[in-house]
Amino acid sequence: MTTTTSDARTPLAINGSEKGAKKNAEEHTASGVTPTLPSTTDTTPERVADGVWRLALPMKAPPGHINSWLLEDGNGWFVIDCGTRGKDTRNAWQAFMQSPLYRDGITRIFLTHAHPDHIGSAAWLARETGAPVLMAEPERQAMLDLAVDASQRNAELTTWLTHWNAGEKHIAQCQFFYQHFADAVPVIHSDIQIVSAGETINVNKKVWRLHEGLGHTPCNILLYQPEQQWLITGDQVLPDIVTNVSTWWRQDKNPLGIYLSSLTPLSTLAVDLALPAHGDPFSNFRERCEQLQSAHAQRLAQLTDVIKTGHTTMPDILKKLGGKALYSPLFLLVAGQIYARIALLLSEGTITETAGEDGQRTFTVSN
Ligand SMILES: [Zn+2]
């Protein structure tokens, strides 16, 4: 039977849906880290370190799961990320709540960022448990932006995508995408406590320092425990997938620039165990940051070559680099990454642009 929940129809796989992504995963496997993803049928929390547990929640879209990290917090639980909005996710939480492990329940719900696989069940979980939600202000704003009136959103999307020379069909695909994206991010109406990078949070007498990860979303917060050298990464650094960095409606105009510059200070952290939102815990955090930097450098070089060899307009560049996903509701997840690369190359002066009278932008590699 075909499911018709918004989960099933919504392209929630924000990460890794591009031609080059699989290749990078293979490269990473070749470097010695096997991308063994946890089973999505078993949603029993698994202890991964002293006071740290993983609850792998199901996702209909690849990569098939999202890790909620559970930190022991006195007799209760400090929860990091909540899974998608959907029955399977709620069933998993309810099973946890009915298990002896649950003890005094959830004390706080921390959201690394406001993408559907992280925030989708947060409003529900906060209502069920009465726990406060902690999130960064730019992520709260992103959640609220999704809730604007659809006609206003569609008008803004049309203006934004016209600037990128997207045709009518692609604009319609993006409007469809955003409608389902908005459906998958219910607004949290209960108590929200705003957190910021640089602050610390005490959980079970351990201090966690908050770090900022930019570019994937407005402000993916990472949680770092300096004594144990544990780092909860959200989606900023994943072991097997190149994090999707795309231009988004109402968000930073050069997301790849800020993603790469925020990766540099993160890569200097001493990390013994990195706990990602997708994939298994990993210990080669610094090396992984370097791999991501070089994966993006390769993609930027590839785009520069494509422009150099005469593919100078957006439709032509997308046709050359985008693949089949351009003709699906995933258009934005692919095109948005290419737009992000164009924006970075423009900002650093590697390419320049001219706009014709019809608004068609033409790109040229600078000398
Ligand atoms: Zn995610």
Boltz pocket constraint, residues with backbone or C-beta under 6 A from the ligand:
constraints:
  - pocket:
      binder: B
      contacts: [[A, 14], [A, 66], [A, 115], [A, 117], [A, 118], [A, 235], [A, 277], [A, 278]]
      max_distance: 6.0
